[in-house]
Amino acid sequence: MDQLWRDYKTYLHLRYGQRVYRIGLDGGFSCPNRTASRGGGCIYCDAKGSSAVYQRRDESRYNRSSAFVENIDQLGKPEPSLSLEDRKRSLTAQIRHGSDFLDTRYPDSAKSIYFQAFTSTYDEPEVLKQLYDHALQTGEYRELIVSTRPDCLEDPIVGLLASYRQRVDAVWVELGLQSGNDATLRWIGRGHTVSDYLDACERLHAAGIEISTHVILGFPLEGDAEILNTAKVIAQSHPEAIKIHNLHVVAGTRLYERYLAENLAVSDMGEHARQTILLLRHIPADIVIQRFLSDTPSHRLAAPRDFGDKNTFVTALRNEMVRLGATQGDAL
Ligand code: SF4
């Protein structure tokens, strides 16, 4: 391999011959795992639902104490219900805002539609179709990318997603696995198992849908053996891409309460680089690495607070892999 890992930017350029950027969208979805009967969501669930930073127009309302109050208030309650027409209107506005941002910052690049926030397949297939159609009819897009959970991909939804392969170059599902260990998934309160994830991957791949698997490194109850197990699950399911996150403790989450009460340790940059290299060496070399770090606005991030920025991390990672003579997949 001429690269230490399969880099996303290079991959996109080779595939499309141009730069491609995503317009991250909030389609007004909730998440089945955030209901009170499921315990209020994943332990780290952030009420902002992972929306793109440039779409968080109300971000200034949040800080490390107000986010706590607002987030705890929302856990276990249904999301405010918007009508379908309101959701479409909101999508139009978000796409306009996202397009303007990308056109200014990256002129002459192509765009993809990315339903990013919460669980973007958590609705009736007819409603999903209207929302996806509405977003795609606003312009020319390379990819439709939909972020979801393994337990929200019933066959009619997989069929609907596959139908968009006629319309865009690729349909992707961003699929939360987070850990390849069921004990960790229970600790997180994920509400699904590793085998649910494997089943979803099999059905998505059979339908020609590409997968980006999300994993988190740095859970307090995970050591190297658990990370190697996650790598095995990734190798077995063989997604086209992965996104690696470092565990972030965000104000207002249940993880934040446990972090304070139990003095939980959170990986610093050196430890996250070490765990990232361990994972990379044990996954197939053809899997594209789309991300290495979580992205939380610093005023809401409780820990880690002294982690460097993305470029510093990637440089440190690269230097350490060169020092070790390590490359993605070399330990398989
Ligand atoms: S799947 Fe995502 S949106 Fe749902 S509870 Fe977990 S973190 Fe929150």
Boltz pocket constraint, residues with backbone or C-beta under 6 A from the ligand:
constraints:
  - pocket:
      binder: B
      contacts: [[A, 30], [A, 31], [A, 32], [A, 33], [A, 34], [A, 40], [A, 41], [A, 42], [A, 44], [A, 45], [A, 46], [A, 49], [A, 118], [A, 119], [A, 149], [A, 176], [A, 190]]
      max_distance: 6.0
